Amino acid sequence: MTQYLTMADDPDFESLIAQSVDRAVAARMAAVDATSRAMSERLALVEAASAARTDDDNDDYYDALSVSASAAEIAMAGPSADLTATEMMDMNMDSLVGGRSAVRAEEGLLVGGRSIRKVGVAANSNSYDITHSDNFGPDVMRPSDISAGDSTTADRKAVRKNEAMEFEYVGNSSDGSDHKLDLPESTFTFMITEKLFSAPFVFALCATAISMVCLGLALAESIAFSLRMGLRVPIGVSPAVTAAQFVGIILGVLFEAEVPEGLQLIAYGMMDSEEVRRVRRGRRSSFILVGGDMISPRRVVLSSLLRIAVGYMFLAALFVTVVQAESVIAIFYDVLALGFVESIDDHAYAMAKRGFFGKTMVLATHEKKKLLIDFNRKRGISSRYWSHRCARIVYFSNAVIMLAGLSVITVNQQHGKYRCGSITVNFEEEIWERAHVVIDMQDGFSTEERLLLYSHFSGTYIENGTHGGYPRYTEQNKRNSSKFEALVGAELLFCHELEAWVFRHELIKTSQNGKEENECSWLMRSPDTITFDIEEAADYDWNVWTGVIKPSSGLYVSCNECANSEDCGHRGTCSSDRQCKCDDEGHFGYKCEHERPCDSLVSEKQGCCGWRHENPILLVNDNSFASDNDKFNTVYNRPIYFQTNLTGIPYDMRKFDKVPPDHWSFERDSPTYDFANWDDFFDRSSEHDGLDDLLTEGYSVIIYFTGNRWCATMLPLSETITSWLVRLDYHAFWNTALDPDRTFIMSDITSTSYPTGVDWFEMRRRINYKLEENVSFYYGPIGVLVPLVGYEGSGWFHCPRVEPTGLQ
C-alpha cells in the first residue's frame, strides 16, 4: 500500500498516465483506420457477390448484404462518427455473421474464433488469409498465399482442413441445415475413415465377416431344408403363435439398424449443395471428413452396401426362422439371437473403444468422425429429395414384404395347404376282446360285444375339415381308398379336453351304455401335446383302450403325397397333384414302395407235384375294379389272390396230409392223436355254420390283407371275385375278416407286398364253448396259431417260375 501512495505523490506520475492514454488513443485510432480500410474492401466484395447472386428468394442473404453495407459506411466515416471503436468492431462482427446466405456468397467467416477471408476472388485465387480476432482466442497459423508450385503435402492438407473449417459455423443455423454428419459408432465406419489394410480397417472386415458367417449359417440350414422339404412351415400353429410371429417380424424390422443406416449414408451422399461443392473445390466425386481428409465415394458406398447386405441377411434369417417357429418363446428367442449376431460389429466397436484390442483401436474409436455432406438435421431423411424418398420406400418395403409374406403363409396354414391331405395309418396289433359296438341307434341305444383288432382300422385316412382348429382325418374304403358309402369311418382328431390326439369311432363305445365314456370317446390317445402334425404325434407311445388303459407302441403314420421323385423312391415321378406315378408295372403303392406281386402262388405242399396246383391260386386282375396305378385289384393297398372250384378239405393249405381218425388218445407216446393236434375246424365242421354244405357243394378261397396280417377265407361258389369286389364298403372289422366259420389260415404280422416270405399258421380253438362240456378253454382272442411249417422263416407260399395249370 505504501508503494502505491508513493507513486501517487510522484510529480511525473500524471505525465506517465497521460503518455499511456495517448498511446492507447493512437492505437485505437489506428485500429479504426484499419477497420475502415477493411470495410471498404469488404463492401467491394459484397457488391461483387451480390451481382453474381441469382437466388432472389433468399431474404437472409439480402439482409446480410444490408448489414455489411451499413457497417462499411460507418467504418469509413472515421472517428467523427458517434460510435466508439468497440461498437464499430461489434458492427464489423455483425457484418461477418449477419446471415447464412451471406456466408454462402463467399464473404468473410468467423469460425471458432478465427476470421477467415478469401483473397483474390476476382482472380480465382485459392490462397487464404487466416487472422486472429481479438475477441476470441490465441493466434493461429497463417498458411496464406500457398501457391500450387511450392505447396507441400502438409500445406495441401492444411488448406483442406481450413476448407473444412468453414462448415463449423454453418452447422447451427436456424432452419436446421447442417453439413456435419456424425458417422455411427460401428466398425463399418472404419471402412470409410481408416486407411486401407490398416489395423482398424482389417478389424472392421473381420467383424463384418463373422457377422455374415453367423447369419449365413443360420440361413443355410433353413434353406437346405427348404430345397428338400419346401419352406418347412408348420402345418398349423395356435393363435398365440400367429400373433407372436407378426410381432416378431415388426420388432425385427423396427430394431434392425444396418439397412436404414446404409440407406441413409447413400441417400445423403447423393445430396450436393453449393457449400459442399465450394469446399470440395469442384471435386464432386469426393467426400470430405471434418479435419480435411478427402474420402472416395466408393468407400462410403461399399461400406454402406456391406452394411445393407448384413441387414438383409438378418431379415431373411428372421423371416425363415419366425415362419418355422411353433412356440411363442421360440420366436422371441430367435429374434433376440439374430439381433445379437447382426450387431456383432457394434459390440466389437464397443470392446475396441474400451481398449481390449490395443491402443491403435482405442485411438481410432475415440476420434470423432464426421462427413461433410448436405442434410437437414431437423428433418433428417424425411425431406422430399428423391434419394431420401427412395431410402424411405426401401425401408418400409422391407416391413410390407415380410408382413405380406407372413400373411400369405398364415392364410395357407388355416386352409391346410401345408398339411398332408392323405395319410396311411398302420396300427399295432392291439386287441379288445369285448368291444362295445353299437348295433341300433334308432330304436333305442343297444350294443353287442365283438372282437376288435385295431390293425383292421389301418389304411388310408383323408383330411375332412377341422376340429377345434386342428385337422380331422377320416378313414376311407379299404378297396380303393374312396369314401365309405354306407359305413361310418373312424377318425383321428385332436381332443382339446385331453390336449392330445385321439383315435375314435362313433359306433364303438368304451362303456356298454355309451354314457360312461372316455374324453372325446377315445379308443387310442397320444401323450399330451399341442402339435398340429399327426405324423409327429405318432412318433410317441400312445395309450390304448382294451377295457382298461394299456400302454401301446401306438401307430405309424406316413403321408401319401409327394414333393419330388425322391419321395417316390426314384421309381416314379411326382405329378402336379402330389401323387406318385410309378414308371413301370414293377412297383405299386402310394410311394411306389411295393414290388409288383407274382401272378400266381404255390404252397409248400406242391413241392411233391412239380410246384403246380390242380386249381391254381391266381392274382385277381379284374380291370373293372383295378386302379390305374396298380393295374390289379387290392385291399388295404395289397393284392388279392383267388382259388376256385374246390371241394372237400383243402389239403394243399393244411398242415397234415390226412384227417386224424375220429378217435384220439391223450397218451404222450401218441402225439398224432394228441388233443393239441386235433383240428377243430375241419374235424368239427358240423360245429361251424354251413361249413359241411360248403365243403360238399364247392367253394373258393380268397387270400387278402387285413391291415397287418394275410388270411385265407372260404367263399361259396355263388360268390365270385367280382361280386366280392362289389362290396364297396369292404372293411376287415365290419365284414368279419376273422370269421371263425370261414377263415382257417393266417400269416404272421407283416408288411410285405404279397403273401410270400412270411410264415403262416392254421387257426384253431376258436369255438371253445363247443369243444368240451366239462372244460372251459381259453386260448386267446384269435385262438391257437399252429405253424404250417415246423421251422421259422420258411414261409408257406411261393412264386412259381412255371406256368400254372388250369388257368381260369
LINKADA-V983334 format. One record per residue. RES is the residue in three letters. PSI is psi in whole degrees, -180 to 180 (none if undefined). D_CENTER is the distance of its C-alpha to the mean C-alpha in Angstrom with 2 decimals. Layout:
RES	PSI	D_CENTER
RES	PSI	D_CENTER
This chain:
MET	-40	89.96
THR	-36	93.39
GLN	-43	92.04
TYR	-37	90.82
LEU	-38	94.12
THR	-41	96.03
MET	-36	94.04
ALA	-31	94.75
ASP	-11	98.52
ASP	130	98.43
PRO	-23	100.30
ASP	-3	97.93
PHE	-43	94.81
GLU	-39	95.02
SER	-36	95.49
LEU	-40	92.39
ILE	-42	90.38
ALA	-42	91.72
GLN	-40	90.82
SER	-40	87.24
VAL	-41	86.93
ASP	-41	88.35
ARG	-37	85.83
ALA	-41	82.95
VAL	-40	84.20
ALA	-42	84.61
ALA	-39	81.08
ARG	-43	79.81
MET	-38	81.77
ALA	-38	80.46
ALA	-38	76.92
VAL	-43	77.77
ASP	-43	79.18
ALA	-40	76.08
THR	-39	73.89
SER	-44	76.06
ARG	-40	75.70
ALA	-37	71.94
MET	-32	71.68
SER	-47	73.73
GLU	-40	71.38
ARG	-40	68.39
LEU	-39	69.88
ALA	-41	70.22
LEU	-41	66.57
VAL	-43	65.52
GLU	-40	67.62
ALA	-43	66.20
ALA	-36	62.63
SER	-39	63.49
ALA	-33	64.89
ALA	-13	61.72
ARG	133	59.34
THR	-12	57.98
ASP	97	55.68
ASP	-3	58.15
ASP	-3	55.67
ASN	100	55.18
ASP	-35	57.67
ASP	-34	56.82
TYR	-48	57.99
TYR	-30	61.41
ASP	-42	61.81
ALA	-41	61.37
LEU	-40	63.90
SER	-44	66.34
VAL	-42	66.03
SER	-42	66.47
ALA	-41	69.53
SER	-42	71.11
ALA	-37	70.65
ALA	-43	72.23
GLU	-42	75.25
ILE	-40	75.84
ALA	-38	75.58
MET	-16	78.12
ALA	-20	80.54
GLY	-162	81.31
PRO	-8	82.92
SER	-14	84.79
ALA	155	81.66
ASP	42	81.24
LEU	139	78.13
THR	166	77.92
ALA	-37	76.30
THR	-42	73.44
GLU	-39	72.79
MET	-38	72.99
MET	-38	70.35
ASP	-41	68.12
MET	-37	68.59
ASN	-43	67.79
MET	-38	64.48
ASP	-38	63.73
SER	-30	64.34
LEU	-39	61.93
VAL	27	59.04
GLY	-19	60.09
GLY	151	56.92
ARG	-38	53.60
SER	-32	54.75
ALA	-37	57.97
VAL	-41	55.99
ARG	-17	54.16
ALA	15	57.65
GLU	42	57.95
GLU	-179	60.43
GLY	144	61.06
LEU	149	58.25
LEU	106	58.40
VAL	113	55.50
GLY	35	55.28
GLY	3	59.06
ARG	136	59.79
SER	119	61.63
ILE	124	60.28
ARG	127	62.34
LYS	130	61.67
VAL	140	64.96
GLY	51	66.14
VAL	-44	63.84
ALA	-32	66.15
ALA	3	66.33
ASN	36	62.54
SER	150	63.03
ASN	13	60.07
SER	153	62.14
TYR	149	61.57
ASP	109	63.97
ILE	114	62.25
THR	165	64.68
HIS	138	64.60
SER	130	65.13
ASP	-20	67.50
ASN	-7	65.50
PHE	-41	62.25
GLY	-169	62.33
PRO	168	63.71
ASP	154	64.63
VAL	169	62.02
MET	158	62.22
ARG	79	63.73
PRO	65	62.11
SER	144	64.37
ASP	49	65.30
ILE	115	63.03
SER	160	63.76
ALA	-27	61.51
GLY	-39	64.05
ASP	13	64.48
SER	142	61.06
THR	175	59.16
THR	-40	55.43
ALA	-39	55.90
ASP	-44	57.80
ARG	-39	55.10
LYS	-38	52.46
ALA	-40	54.80
VAL	-44	55.16
ARG	-35	51.40
LYS	-40	51.12
ASN	-35	53.84
GLU	-43	52.07
ALA	-29	48.94
MET	-21	51.15
GLU	-30	51.91
PHE	-10	48.52
GLU	-33	49.23
TYR	-35	51.40
VAL	-23	49.26
GLY	-14	46.20
ASN	37	47.60
SER	162	48.80
SER	-23	48.87
ASP	4	46.44
GLY	-1	43.57
SER	147	43.56
ASP	161	42.77
HIS	10	42.53
LYS	101	41.17
LEU	118	37.38
ASP	122	36.29
LEU	142	33.76
PRO	152	30.89
GLU	83	31.30
SER	154	28.72
THR	-21	29.14
PHE	-28	28.31
THR	-33	31.72
PHE	-31	33.43
MET	-19	32.41
ILE	-43	34.49
THR	-24	37.39
GLU	159	38.11
LYS	150	39.87
LEU	136	38.06
PHE	15	37.60
SER	168	38.96
ALA	-47	37.61
PRO	-36	35.55
PHE	-47	34.19
VAL	-38	33.16
PHE	-41	31.73
ALA	-42	29.49
LEU	-41	28.32
CYS	-44	27.52
ALA	-42	25.53
THR	-42	23.49
ALA	-43	22.98
ILE	-45	21.82
SER	-43	19.25
MET	-37	17.94
VAL	-45	18.03
CYS	-45	16.06
LEU	-37	13.28
GLY	-39	13.61
LEU	-42	13.42
ALA	-37	10.19
LEU	-34	8.75
ALA	-39	11.05
GLU	-45	9.99
SER	-39	6.54
ILE	-38	8.73
ALA	-44	11.41
PHE	-34	9.85
SER	-41	8.81
LEU	-31	12.46
ARG	-32	13.87
MET	17	12.14
GLY	-164	10.36
LEU	-3	6.67
ARG	40	7.19
VAL	137	6.75
PRO	146	9.41
ILE	-16	12.72
GLY	150	13.57
VAL	161	13.39
SER	161	16.39
PRO	-35	17.53
ALA	-40	17.23
VAL	-40	13.50
THR	-46	13.22
ALA	-42	15.52
ALA	-33	13.76
GLN	-45	10.52
PHE	-41	12.96
VAL	-41	14.90
GLY	-41	12.18
ILE	-45	11.45
ILE	-45	15.27
LEU	-41	16.02
GLY	-45	13.78
VAL	-38	15.49
LEU	-42	18.77
PHE	-4	19.04
GLU	123	17.69
ALA	-21	21.11
GLU	-45	20.99
VAL	-51	20.44
PRO	-37	23.13
GLU	-40	25.53
GLY	-44	25.30
LEU	-38	25.83
GLN	-47	28.68
LEU	-43	30.51
ILE	-42	30.34
ALA	-44	31.50
TYR	-34	34.34
GLY	-23	35.34
MET	-11	36.04
MET	148	38.49
ASP	113	42.11
SER	174	45.08
GLU	-40	48.78
GLU	-43	48.73
VAL	-41	45.93
ARG	-38	47.73
ARG	-44	51.00
VAL	-34	49.67
ARG	-13	47.99
ARG	46	51.43
GLY	-4	50.08
ARG	85	47.31
ARG	-17	44.43
SER	14	42.23
SER	149	42.21
PHE	155	40.76
ILE	130	43.02
LEU	146	42.14
VAL	116	44.32
GLY	-16	46.77
GLY	-9	47.59
ASP	137	45.22
MET	135	44.10
ILE	132	40.41
SER	136	39.21
PRO	-26	36.68
ARG	-35	34.72
ARG	-40	33.94
VAL	-44	32.71
VAL	-45	30.60
LEU	-41	29.17
SER	-42	28.36
SER	-40	26.67
LEU	-38	24.66
LEU	-42	23.49
ARG	-44	22.56
ILE	-39	20.64
ALA	-44	18.84
VAL	-42	17.71
GLY	-42	16.64
TYR	-30	14.53
MET	-39	12.89
PHE	-46	12.10
LEU	-40	10.84
ALA	-46	8.59
ALA	-38	7.19
LEU	-46	7.27
PHE	-46	5.58
VAL	-45	2.29
THR	-35	3.52
VAL	-45	5.24
VAL	-20	4.34
GLN	-9	4.07
ALA	150	7.04
GLU	5	10.44
SER	155	12.86
VAL	-46	14.06
ILE	-34	15.11
ALA	-36	11.90
ILE	-49	10.33
PHE	-32	13.47
TYR	-44	13.71
ASP	-43	10.47
VAL	-46	11.85
LEU	-42	15.20
ALA	-46	14.37
LEU	-35	12.68
GLY	-39	15.57
PHE	-44	18.04
VAL	-41	16.93
GLU	-32	17.21
SER	20	20.63
ILE	-37	22.14
ASP	-39	24.61
ASP	-42	25.86
HIS	-38	26.37
ALA	-40	28.12
TYR	-43	30.33
ALA	-41	31.27
MET	-38	32.25
ALA	-37	34.25
LYS	-29	35.99
ARG	-6	37.12
GLY	10	38.68
PHE	-19	36.58
PHE	20	36.48
GLY	170	40.13
LYS	-39	42.62
THR	-42	41.45
MET	-34	37.99
VAL	-46	39.65
LEU	-39	41.88
ALA	-35	39.07
THR	-26	36.99
HIS	-8	40.03
GLU	113	41.24
LYS	127	40.07
LYS	132	38.90
LYS	140	39.22
LEU	139	38.97
LEU	96	41.75
ILE	166	40.02
ASP	117	40.71
PHE	165	38.75
ASN	114	39.59
ARG	-34	38.72
LYS	-36	39.17
ARG	-21	36.92
GLY	-133	34.48
ILE	13	32.10
SER	5	32.90
SER	176	35.94
ARG	9	36.44
TYR	145	36.47
TRP	-37	34.43
SER	-37	32.48
HIS	-40	31.58
ARG	-44	30.57
CYS	-42	28.30
ALA	-42	26.61
ARG	-39	26.08
ILE	-45	24.81
VAL	-42	22.17
TYR	-49	21.10
PHE	-25	20.87
SER	-34	19.30
ASN	-49	16.15
ALA	-42	15.91
VAL	-45	17.09
ILE	-45	14.69
MET	-42	11.53
LEU	-37	13.24
ALA	-43	14.46
GLY	-42	11.20
LEU	-36	9.98
SER	-43	13.54
VAL	-44	13.53
ILE	-41	10.62
THR	-44	12.55
VAL	-43	15.75
ASN	-37	14.71
GLN	-44	13.73
GLN	-28	17.14
HIS	6	18.85
GLY	22	17.58
LYS	-31	16.14
TYR	-2	13.52
ARG	155	16.33
CYS	121	18.95
GLY	-19	22.07
SER	128	24.54
ILE	156	24.73
THR	128	27.56
VAL	128	28.74
ASN	115	31.23
PHE	147	33.08
GLU	161	35.06
GLU	77	38.80
GLU	139	39.29
ILE	131	42.60
TRP	110	43.97
GLU	-37	47.66
ARG	63	48.66
ALA	143	45.79
HIS	106	46.75
VAL	127	46.37
VAL	127	47.22
ILE	-14	49.95
ASP	117	51.06
MET	-2	49.20
GLN	-53	51.60
ASP	57	54.98
GLY	149	53.83
PHE	123	51.10
SER	149	52.12
THR	164	50.49
GLU	159	51.55
GLU	131	50.58
ARG	156	48.98
LEU	123	47.48
LEU	116	43.68
LEU	117	41.69
TYR	-26	37.98
SER	-22	37.41
HIS	-16	39.16
PHE	10	36.16
SER	161	33.91
GLY	-156	32.74
THR	135	30.46
TYR	137	28.71
ILE	139	27.26
GLU	130	24.95
ASN	76	27.43
GLY	-162	25.98
THR	163	24.55
HIS	106	26.21
GLY	31	25.19
GLY	-11	21.79
TYR	153	21.14
PRO	148	21.94
ARG	129	25.56
TYR	133	26.65
THR	137	30.29
GLU	145	32.52
GLN	169	33.95
ASN	141	37.27
LYS	-13	37.87
ARG	-44	39.69
ASN	14	37.38
SER	27	34.25
SER	177	35.28
LYS	140	35.77
PHE	142	38.76
GLU	-37	41.66
ALA	-39	43.81
LEU	160	42.02
VAL	125	39.41
GLY	158	36.28
ALA	172	34.57
GLU	148	31.22
LEU	118	28.05
LEU	171	26.53
PHE	127	25.15
CYS	113	28.00
HIS	-25	27.28
GLU	-36	30.64
LEU	-17	29.62
GLU	52	25.86
ALA	157	25.82
TRP	144	25.65
VAL	153	29.20
PHE	133	31.31
ARG	164	34.29
HIS	132	37.00
GLU	-15	39.01
LEU	4	42.26
ILE	116	41.89
LYS	153	42.66
THR	-5	42.56
SER	155	45.96
GLN	-36	49.09
ASN	-5	49.52
GLY	8	45.86
LYS	-38	45.96
GLU	73	44.97
GLU	155	41.49
ASN	163	38.39
GLU	131	35.52
CYS	17	34.14
SER	40	36.87
TRP	143	34.65
LEU	-32	36.07
MET	147	33.14
ARG	149	30.37
SER	171	27.33
PRO	169	26.94
ASP	133	25.50
THR	165	21.82
ILE	7	19.43
THR	145	17.10
PHE	-8	16.97
ASP	112	16.98
ILE	-30	20.62
GLU	-40	19.98
GLU	-42	18.49
ALA	-31	21.39
ALA	-11	23.87
ASP	-14	23.15
TYR	163	25.23
ASP	136	28.98
TRP	172	30.21
ASN	143	33.53
VAL	146	35.96
TRP	119	38.94
THR	34	42.23
GLY	-27	44.52
VAL	166	42.95
ILE	128	39.46
LYS	135	38.82
PRO	147	35.89
SER	154	34.48
SER	-4	32.07
GLY	-129	30.65
LEU	164	29.32
TYR	130	27.21
VAL	132	24.71
SER	147	23.37
CYS	138	21.78
ASN	-3	24.35
GLU	156	22.04
CYS	159	21.04
ALA	-27	18.46
ASN	-180	20.75
SER	-22	24.15
GLU	-38	22.93
ASP	-22	22.36
CYS	15	25.98
GLY	20	27.23
HIS	25	28.20
ARG	5	31.08
GLY	-177	29.99
THR	151	27.67
CYS	121	24.82
SER	174	26.04
SER	-24	24.40
ASP	16	24.66
ARG	33	22.64
GLN	139	25.92
CYS	132	27.35
LYS	105	30.65
CYS	139	32.62
ASP	-34	34.41
ASP	-176	37.77
GLU	8	39.72
GLY	-16	39.15
HIS	158	36.06
PHE	174	34.91
GLY	170	32.37
TYR	-36	28.95
LYS	23	27.49
CYS	35	30.90
GLU	-15	31.12
HIS	139	34.84
GLU	148	37.78
ARG	133	40.33
PRO	160	43.13
CYS	157	46.68
ASP	-18	49.09
SER	167	51.45
LEU	150	51.89
VAL	151	54.83
SER	171	55.40
GLU	-30	56.86
LYS	-21	60.21
GLN	4	60.57
GLY	-23	60.96
CYS	-14	64.66
CYS	36	64.85
GLY	21	63.14
TRP	44	59.72
ARG	140	60.69
HIS	142	60.70
GLU	-38	63.52
ASN	100	60.95
PRO	154	57.70
ILE	111	54.29
LEU	150	52.32
LEU	132	48.73
VAL	124	48.45
ASN	68	47.60
ASP	106	48.45
ASN	-23	46.90
SER	-14	47.20
PHE	-13	44.66
ALA	146	42.55
SER	160	39.03
ASP	-32	38.20
ASN	-30	35.77
ASP	-32	38.15
LYS	9	41.58
PHE	170	43.16
ASN	145	43.11
THR	156	40.77
VAL	143	40.21
TYR	32	37.18
ASN	33	35.98
ARG	155	38.99
PRO	164	42.27
ILE	138	45.55
TYR	149	48.94
PHE	132	52.31
GLN	129	55.90
THR	176	58.73
ASN	45	62.54
LEU	148	62.90
THR	157	65.75
GLY	-167	66.68
ILE	131	64.52
PRO	85	61.76
TYR	-29	62.97
ASP	-3	60.47
MET	19	57.69
ARG	164	59.55
LYS	-43	60.17
PHE	155	64.01
ASP	-23	66.28
LYS	162	68.69
VAL	133	68.87
PRO	156	70.30
PRO	162	73.76
ASP	-30	74.19
HIS	129	75.58
TRP	165	73.39
SER	151	74.10
PHE	10	72.22
GLU	141	73.90
ARG	-30	71.68
ASP	-4	73.67
SER	72	72.77
PRO	-24	68.95
THR	-31	69.34
TYR	14	70.76
ASP	147	68.51
PHE	-33	66.95
ALA	-25	63.53
ASN	-1	64.08
TRP	132	65.35
ASP	105	63.35
ASP	4	63.21
PHE	-64	61.48
PHE	-29	64.00
ASP	-18	66.93
ARG	46	66.50
SER	-28	65.63
SER	-22	67.81
GLU	-6	65.57
HIS	130	62.64
ASP	117	62.77
GLY	5	64.07
LEU	-38	63.47
ASP	-46	67.16
ASP	-38	67.32
LEU	-43	64.14
LEU	-29	65.57
THR	-47	68.82
GLU	-19	67.71
GLY	155	64.85
TYR	174	61.08
SER	158	57.84
VAL	127	55.09
ILE	131	51.44
ILE	123	48.81
TYR	169	45.27
PHE	147	42.05
THR	15	41.42
GLY	-47	37.90
ASN	4	38.48
ARG	152	42.15
TRP	151	44.51
CYS	161	47.79
ALA	129	51.01
THR	144	52.71
MET	137	56.11
LEU	146	56.54
PRO	154	59.84
LEU	-24	60.91
SER	-20	60.73
GLU	104	56.93
THR	173	55.72
ILE	-33	52.25
THR	-45	51.73
SER	-33	52.72
TRP	-39	50.48
LEU	-24	47.50
VAL	-16	48.34
ARG	85	47.17
LEU	-30	44.03
ASP	38	42.82
TYR	138	43.47
HIS	133	42.02
ALA	-34	43.19
PHE	-52	43.54
TRP	-26	45.07
ASN	12	47.28
THR	67	48.38
ALA	-32	47.47
LEU	48	49.26
ASP	118	52.50
PRO	-15	55.16
ASP	-4	57.78
ARG	-36	56.05
THR	123	53.29
PHE	-19	55.03
ILE	153	52.65
MET	148	49.01
SER	171	46.68
ASP	168	44.82
ILE	130	41.15
THR	165	39.24
SER	21	36.44
THR	158	38.50
SER	-27	38.52
TYR	171	42.26
PRO	20	45.01
THR	159	46.09
GLY	18	45.37
VAL	143	45.28
ASP	146	48.14
TRP	159	50.00
PHE	146	52.17
GLU	144	55.03
MET	117	54.41
ARG	170	57.34
ARG	48	58.43
ARG	2	56.56
ILE	54	59.72
ASN	-37	60.62
TYR	-12	62.63
LYS	-7	64.98
LEU	-47	65.54
GLU	131	68.06
GLU	-31	69.66
ASN	-4	70.38
VAL	138	66.95
SER	114	63.50
PHE	148	61.02
TYR	114	57.34
TYR	10	55.41
GLY	167	51.83
PRO	-29	49.89
ILE	24	50.13
GLY	-154	53.54
VAL	131	54.52
LEU	111	52.78
VAL	119	55.38
PRO	135	54.10
LEU	-24	55.58
VAL	142	55.70
GLY	-7	56.89
TYR	143	54.26
GLU	143	50.52
GLY	3	48.16
SER	-19	50.78
GLY	-177	49.49
TRP	-43	51.92
PHE	151	51.02
HIS	163	50.75
CYS	116	50.27
PRO	149	53.71
ARG	-12	54.25
VAL	157	57.44
GLU	133	57.69
PRO	149	58.17
THR	162	61.55
GLY	36	62.33
LEU	145	59.28
GLN	none	59.00
